[in-house]
Amino acid sequence: MVLNRLQTPRCLPSRLCIAAAALVIALTAASARAHDVNLTEVEVTFRDDGTYEARMRYDVDAYLIGVRPEHITEADLKALRALTPGRRAEREKELRDMLGRRVRIRFDGVRVEPQVSFVPSGLPIARPTSQAATQTSRSSDGAGHASRVETIIALTGKIPADAATFDYWASRSFGTIVLMAGRETGGRSHEIIEPGAGSKRIDLRTAPTPASRGAIAWQYLVLGFEHILPLGLDHILFVVGLFLLSTRWRPLLWQVSAFTVAHTLTLALSMLDVVRLSSDIVEPLIALSIAYVAIENLCTTRLHVWRPAIVFGFGLLHGLGFAGVLSELGLPDGRFATALVSFNVGVEMGQLAVIALAFVAVGWCRRADWYRRRVVVPASCLIAATGLFWTVERMM
């Protein structure tokens, strides 16, 4: 007995891993959202009359009251309605100043100063004049609130004479940039720009050319991977939940394979507009799937035959969640299949990376008799609690 005690190590790394996981979950549980994508869509049009306009989709009203667009509450809307005209004008000026520091439009490498106006989505933007016209968006209920897709920051100006190239840069505060640029007569380039990076130079003398298949594949593969690591906490917890119960590789790979096939299926069908489901339904169910897997880990010590089938069903839900991400990012014309497959491969690589990291952290002690007591149970309790919290939060 003494010998056994001497030979059984205290699983300090696993305890540190669980403590770290608890800290991460505690810090993010209150605000984590499924598929919360920090991105800004920018559409640039070069007009035949020698002017340009860059439309940035951005929630101006959220900025005015100092909150992130996805975190706006009814109390925030009341605060927005309570803004005096003077205070609103001050905040709009601050936003213009911020745009001047954090957004750069350049022709032939030389920065130009655009005129800035705020307009409702879908309305025409006035041609550049000597003074910038400011319009604020209004929702249909008269509350004065504009959602992220209802507000546009319009950057307009004249194209310098004989300009040959155009490029765009925005600071990291705008997240990933989805840049579409082209002439009003048709044809647009499509580029995804990492936070804080600048666009490629666009030749104004020729028609926009789509990115190569290889470039699109790489961009969407990276986006798919990043949606798991480090951005996809909900997917990370789901995969870790699968890892915790399976002490052998083959059952674990069966579950991961079922999950992959399922989310690939619904991701493709959703992007083809064959299947659609509201995020108000999908997001709570994804959170509930995380809780279910963790709770099952607590209720059983072995893998039942129905587990892969249940995982397959949950994979269908997660695929609809991934589709929400791609819907926001958009898929380039003529490269639909390449982007879709590459994004999915990136997601799969991210999931395998999560499993590899979990194995490095606790995998070496998975066959120890104390593994379930010291690792599976406490980690599953944390995951279940987080999943249930997210379920309630997203339903509300």
C-alpha positions as CSV (number, residue, x, y, z in Angstrom):
1,M,0.0,0.0,0.0
2,V,2.9,2.3,0.9
3,L,4.5,1.4,-2.4
4,N,1.4,2.2,-4.4
5,R,1.1,5.6,-2.7
6,L,4.7,6.3,-3.6
7,Q,4.2,5.2,-7.2
8,T,0.9,7.2,-7.7
9,P,1.9,10.8,-8.4
10,R,-0.1,13.7,-7.4
11,C,-1.5,15.0,-10.7
12,L,-0.2,18.5,-10.3
13,P,-0.3,19.4,-14.0
14,S,-3.8,18.3,-14.3
15,R,-4.8,20.3,-11.2
16,L,-3.1,23.3,-12.7
17,C,-4.9,22.7,-16.0
18,I,-8.3,22.5,-14.2
19,A,-7.5,25.7,-12.2
20,A,-6.6,27.5,-15.4
21,A,-9.7,26.3,-17.1
22,A,-11.8,27.4,-14.2
23,L,-10.2,30.9,-14.4
24,V,-10.8,31.1,-18.1
25,I,-14.4,30.1,-17.8
26,A,-15.0,32.4,-14.9
27,L,-13.6,35.3,-16.9
28,T,-15.5,34.7,-20.0
29,A,-18.8,33.0,-18.9
30,A,-20.6,36.3,-18.3
31,S,-20.0,37.7,-21.7
32,A,-19.3,34.7,-24.0
33,R,-21.5,34.3,-27.0
34,A,-21.7,31.6,-29.5
35,H,-19.9,32.6,-32.7
36,D,-19.3,36.1,-31.6
37,V,-17.3,37.4,-34.6
38,N,-15.5,40.7,-34.3
39,L,-15.4,41.9,-37.8
40,T,-16.2,44.9,-39.9
41,E,-17.5,44.8,-43.5
42,V,-16.1,47.4,-45.8
43,E,-17.4,48.0,-49.3
44,V,-15.4,50.4,-51.5
45,T,-16.8,51.7,-54.8
46,F,-14.8,53.7,-57.3
47,R,-17.2,55.8,-59.4
48,D,-16.9,56.9,-63.0
49,D,-17.2,60.6,-61.9
50,G,-13.8,60.3,-60.1
51,T,-15.1,59.9,-56.5
52,Y,-15.0,56.9,-54.1
53,E,-17.1,55.8,-51.2
54,A,-16.2,53.3,-48.5
55,R,-19.1,51.9,-46.6
56,M,-18.2,50.5,-43.2
57,R,-20.9,48.5,-41.3
58,Y,-20.5,49.7,-37.8
59,D,-23.0,50.2,-34.9
60,V,-22.7,54.0,-34.3
61,D,-25.3,54.0,-31.6
62,A,-23.3,51.3,-29.6
63,Y,-20.3,53.5,-29.8
64,L,-22.2,56.5,-28.6
65,I,-23.1,54.8,-25.3
66,G,-19.8,53.0,-25.0
67,V,-20.8,49.3,-25.3
68,R,-20.1,46.5,-27.8
69,P,-22.9,46.1,-30.4
70,E,-23.7,42.5,-29.3
71,H,-24.0,43.5,-25.7
72,I,-26.6,46.2,-26.0
73,T,-29.4,45.8,-23.4
74,E,-32.7,47.6,-22.8
75,A,-31.0,49.8,-20.2
76,D,-28.4,50.8,-22.9
77,L,-31.2,51.8,-25.2
78,K,-32.7,54.0,-22.5
79,A,-29.3,55.6,-22.0
80,L,-29.1,56.2,-25.8
81,R,-32.5,57.9,-25.8
82,A,-31.4,60.0,-22.9
83,L,-28.5,61.5,-24.7
84,T,-28.9,65.2,-25.3
85,P,-28.3,66.6,-28.8
86,G,-25.2,68.3,-27.5
87,R,-23.8,65.1,-25.9
88,R,-24.6,63.1,-29.0
89,A,-22.8,65.6,-31.2
90,E,-19.8,65.3,-28.9
91,R,-19.7,61.5,-29.2
92,E,-20.1,61.7,-32.9
93,K,-17.1,64.1,-33.1
94,E,-15.1,61.6,-31.0
95,L,-16.0,58.8,-33.4
96,R,-14.9,60.9,-36.3
97,D,-11.6,61.7,-34.5
98,M,-11.2,58.0,-33.8
99,L,-11.8,57.1,-37.4
100,G,-9.2,59.7,-38.4
101,R,-6.6,57.9,-36.2
102,R,-7.6,54.3,-36.9
103,V,-8.7,54.1,-40.5
104,R,-6.5,55.0,-43.5
105,I,-7.5,55.3,-47.1
106,R,-4.5,55.6,-49.4
107,F,-4.0,56.2,-53.2
108,D,-0.6,55.4,-54.5
109,G,0.6,55.0,-50.9
110,V,-0.5,58.5,-50.0
111,R,-3.1,58.9,-47.3
112,V,-6.2,61.0,-48.1
113,E,-8.7,62.5,-45.6
114,P,-12.3,61.3,-46.4
115,Q,-15.5,63.0,-45.4
116,V,-17.4,61.1,-42.8
117,S,-21.1,60.7,-42.5
118,F,-23.4,58.2,-40.6
119,V,-26.3,56.8,-42.6
120,P,-28.9,54.0,-42.3
121,S,-28.1,50.9,-44.3
122,G,-29.7,50.7,-47.7
123,L,-30.0,54.5,-48.2
124,P,-27.9,56.3,-50.8
125,I,-24.8,58.1,-49.7
126,A,-24.5,61.7,-50.9
127,R,-21.6,62.5,-53.2
128,P,-18.7,64.4,-51.6
129,T,-19.4,68.0,-50.9
130,S,-17.6,70.8,-49.1
131,Q,-19.2,69.8,-45.8
132,A,-20.0,66.3,-44.5
133,A,-23.6,65.6,-44.0
134,T,-24.5,63.8,-40.8
135,Q,-27.5,61.5,-40.6
136,T,-28.4,59.3,-37.8
137,S,-30.3,56.1,-38.1
138,R,-33.7,55.5,-36.5
139,S,-35.3,52.1,-35.9
140,S,-38.9,51.5,-36.8
141,D,-40.1,51.9,-33.2
142,G,-38.7,55.4,-33.0
143,A,-36.3,54.4,-30.2
144,G,-33.4,55.9,-32.0
145,H,-31.4,52.6,-31.8
146,A,-29.7,51.2,-34.9
147,S,-28.5,47.6,-34.9
148,R,-25.1,46.6,-36.4
149,V,-26.6,46.0,-39.8
150,E,-28.6,49.2,-39.9
151,T,-25.8,51.7,-39.5
152,I,-23.1,52.6,-42.0
153,I,-20.1,54.9,-41.7
154,A,-19.6,56.4,-45.1
155,L,-16.1,57.6,-46.0
156,T,-16.3,59.6,-49.2
157,G,-14.0,61.7,-51.3
158,K,-12.4,62.4,-54.7
159,I,-9.9,60.0,-56.2
160,P,-6.6,61.9,-56.8
161,A,-5.9,62.6,-60.5
162,D,-3.9,59.8,-62.2
163,A,-4.1,57.6,-59.1
164,A,-3.1,54.0,-60.0
165,T,-3.5,52.0,-56.8
166,F,-5.7,52.0,-53.7
167,D,-5.2,50.3,-50.3
168,Y,-7.1,50.3,-47.0
169,W,-6.0,49.9,-43.4
170,A,-7.9,49.8,-40.1
171,S,-6.7,49.3,-36.5
172,R,-7.2,46.1,-34.5
173,S,-10.2,47.7,-32.8
174,F,-12.3,47.0,-35.9
175,G,-11.4,43.3,-35.8
176,T,-11.2,41.2,-39.0
177,I,-11.9,43.3,-42.1
178,V,-14.0,41.9,-44.9
179,L,-13.0,44.2,-47.8
180,M,-14.9,44.3,-51.1
181,A,-13.8,46.8,-53.7
182,G,-14.6,47.5,-57.3
183,R,-16.1,49.9,-59.8
184,E,-19.8,50.7,-59.8
185,T,-20.1,49.2,-63.3
186,G,-19.5,45.7,-61.7
187,G,-16.8,43.3,-60.6
188,R,-15.5,43.3,-57.1
189,S,-12.5,41.9,-55.3
190,H,-13.0,40.1,-52.0
191,E,-10.3,40.1,-49.3
192,I,-10.3,39.1,-45.7
193,I,-7.8,41.2,-43.7
194,E,-6.4,40.1,-40.3
195,P,-6.9,42.6,-37.4
196,G,-4.4,45.4,-37.7
197,A,-3.2,44.4,-41.1
198,G,-3.6,46.4,-44.3
199,S,-5.1,45.4,-47.6
200,K,-3.3,44.5,-50.8
201,R,-2.9,47.3,-53.3
202,I,-5.8,47.4,-55.7
203,D,-5.0,48.4,-59.3
204,L,-7.4,51.2,-60.3
205,R,-6.5,50.9,-64.0
206,T,-7.8,47.4,-64.5
207,A,-10.9,45.5,-63.6
208,P,-10.8,43.9,-60.1
209,T,-9.5,40.3,-60.3
210,P,-10.7,37.7,-57.7
211,A,-8.1,36.3,-55.4
212,S,-6.4,33.1,-56.5
213,R,-7.9,29.8,-55.3
214,G,-4.8,29.2,-53.2
215,A,-5.1,32.5,-51.5
216,I,-8.8,32.0,-50.7
217,A,-8.1,28.5,-49.4
218,W,-5.5,29.8,-47.0
219,Q,-7.6,32.7,-45.8
220,Y,-10.6,30.6,-45.0
221,L,-8.5,27.7,-43.5
222,V,-7.0,30.2,-41.0
223,L,-10.4,31.7,-40.3
224,G,-11.8,28.2,-39.6
225,F,-8.9,27.3,-37.3
226,E,-9.1,30.6,-35.4
227,H,-12.9,30.1,-34.9
228,I,-11.9,27.1,-32.7
229,L,-8.5,28.3,-31.4
230,P,-8.6,30.8,-29.7
231,L,-12.1,32.2,-30.4
232,G,-14.4,29.2,-30.1
233,L,-14.7,28.6,-26.4
234,D,-18.0,26.9,-26.8
235,H,-16.6,24.4,-29.3
236,I,-13.4,23.9,-27.2
237,L,-15.5,22.9,-24.2
238,F,-17.6,20.5,-26.3
239,V,-14.5,18.8,-27.7
240,V,-12.9,18.6,-24.3
241,G,-16.1,17.1,-23.0
242,L,-15.8,14.3,-25.6
243,F,-12.1,13.8,-24.7
244,L,-12.7,13.4,-21.0
245,L,-15.0,10.3,-21.2
246,S,-13.1,8.4,-23.9
247,T,-9.9,6.8,-22.4
248,R,-9.1,5.2,-25.7
249,W,-8.3,6.8,-29.1
250,R,-10.7,4.8,-31.3
251,P,-13.9,5.7,-29.5
252,L,-12.8,9.3,-29.3
253,L,-12.0,9.4,-33.0
254,W,-15.5,7.9,-33.8
255,Q,-17.1,10.7,-31.9
256,V,-15.0,13.4,-33.5
257,S,-15.7,11.9,-36.9
258,A,-19.4,11.9,-36.3
259,F,-19.3,15.5,-35.1
260,T,-17.2,16.5,-38.2
261,V,-19.5,14.8,-40.7
262,A,-22.6,16.4,-39.1
263,H,-21.3,20.0,-38.9
264,T,-19.9,19.7,-42.5
265,L,-23.4,18.7,-43.7
266,T,-25.4,21.5,-42.1
267,L,-22.7,24.0,-42.8
268,A,-22.9,23.3,-46.5
269,L,-26.7,23.0,-46.6
270,S,-27.0,26.3,-44.7
271,M,-24.6,28.2,-47.0
272,L,-26.6,26.9,-50.0
273,D,-29.8,28.2,-48.4
274,V,-31.3,24.7,-48.1
275,V,-31.5,24.7,-44.3
276,R,-31.8,27.8,-42.1
277,L,-32.5,28.0,-38.4
278,S,-32.6,31.2,-36.3
279,S,-29.6,31.8,-34.1
280,D,-32.0,32.4,-31.2
281,I,-32.7,28.7,-31.4
282,V,-29.2,27.4,-32.4
283,E,-27.1,29.2,-29.8
284,P,-29.0,28.0,-26.7
285,L,-29.0,24.4,-28.1
286,I,-25.3,24.6,-28.7
287,A,-24.8,25.6,-25.1
288,L,-27.1,22.8,-24.0
289,S,-25.1,20.3,-26.0
290,I,-22.0,21.3,-24.1
291,A,-23.8,20.8,-20.8
292,Y,-25.3,17.5,-21.9
293,V,-21.9,16.0,-22.8
294,A,-20.4,17.1,-19.5
295,I,-23.3,15.8,-17.5
296,E,-23.1,12.4,-19.2
297,N,-19.5,12.3,-18.2
298,L,-20.6,12.6,-14.6
299,C,-23.3,10.0,-14.9
300,T,-21.4,7.2,-16.5
301,T,-17.9,5.8,-16.6
302,R,-18.1,4.1,-20.0
303,L,-19.0,5.1,-23.6
304,H,-22.5,4.0,-24.6
305,V,-23.4,3.0,-28.1
306,W,-25.8,6.0,-28.5
307,R,-23.1,8.6,-27.8
308,P,-21.8,8.9,-31.4
309,A,-25.4,9.3,-32.6
310,I,-26.0,12.0,-30.0
311,V,-22.7,13.7,-30.9
312,F,-23.8,13.6,-34.6
313,G,-27.0,15.4,-33.7
314,F,-25.1,18.0,-31.8
315,G,-22.7,18.4,-34.7
316,L,-25.7,19.4,-36.9
317,L,-26.4,22.2,-34.5
318,H,-22.7,23.4,-34.4
319,G,-22.7,23.3,-38.2
320,L,-25.5,25.8,-38.2
321,G,-23.5,28.0,-35.8
322,F,-20.5,27.8,-38.2
323,A,-22.8,28.9,-41.0
324,G,-23.6,32.0,-39.1
325,V,-19.9,32.9,-39.1
326,L,-19.5,32.3,-42.8
327,S,-22.7,34.3,-43.5
328,E,-21.1,37.3,-41.8
329,L,-17.8,36.8,-43.5
330,G,-19.3,36.2,-46.9
331,L,-18.0,33.8,-49.6
332,P,-16.2,35.2,-52.6
333,D,-17.8,34.9,-56.0
334,G,-16.5,32.0,-58.0
335,R,-14.7,30.5,-55.0
336,F,-17.7,29.3,-53.0
337,A,-16.6,25.6,-52.8
338,T,-13.0,26.5,-52.1
339,A,-13.8,28.8,-49.2
340,L,-16.4,26.5,-47.8
341,V,-14.2,23.4,-47.8
342,S,-11.1,25.4,-46.5
343,F,-13.1,26.9,-43.6
344,N,-14.3,23.4,-42.7
345,V,-10.8,22.0,-42.8
346,G,-9.6,24.8,-40.6
347,V,-12.3,24.0,-38.1
348,E,-11.3,20.3,-38.1
349,M,-7.7,21.2,-37.6
350,G,-8.7,23.4,-34.7
351,Q,-10.6,20.6,-33.1
352,L,-7.7,18.2,-33.5
353,A,-5.4,20.8,-31.9
354,V,-7.8,21.0,-28.9
355,I,-7.6,17.2,-28.5
356,A,-3.8,17.3,-28.8
357,L,-3.5,20.1,-26.2
358,A,-5.8,18.2,-23.9
359,F,-3.7,15.0,-24.3
360,V,-0.5,17.0,-23.5
361,A,-2.2,18.4,-20.4
362,V,-3.8,15.3,-18.9
363,G,-3.5,12.5,-21.4
364,W,-0.5,10.9,-19.9
365,C,-2.5,10.0,-16.8
366,R,-5.7,9.0,-18.4
367,R,-5.3,5.3,-17.4
368,A,-4.5,6.1,-13.7
369,D,-7.1,5.0,-11.2
370,W,-7.4,8.6,-9.9
371,Y,-7.9,10.1,-13.3
372,R,-11.7,10.2,-13.1
373,R,-11.8,11.5,-9.6
374,R,-9.2,14.2,-10.0
375,V,-9.7,15.2,-13.7
376,V,-12.9,14.0,-15.3
377,V,-15.3,14.9,-12.5
378,P,-14.1,18.4,-11.6
379,A,-13.5,19.4,-15.3
380,S,-16.9,18.0,-16.3
381,C,-18.6,20.0,-13.5
382,L,-17.0,23.2,-14.7
383,I,-18.0,22.5,-18.3
384,A,-21.6,21.5,-17.4
385,A,-22.0,24.6,-15.2
386,T,-20.8,26.9,-18.0
387,G,-23.0,25.2,-20.6
388,L,-26.1,25.6,-18.5
389,F,-25.2,29.2,-17.7
390,W,-24.8,30.0,-21.4
391,T,-28.1,28.1,-22.2
392,V,-30.1,30.4,-19.8
393,E,-28.2,33.5,-20.9
394,R,-28.8,32.9,-24.6
395,M,-32.5,32.0,-24.1
396,M,-32.9,35.3,-22.3
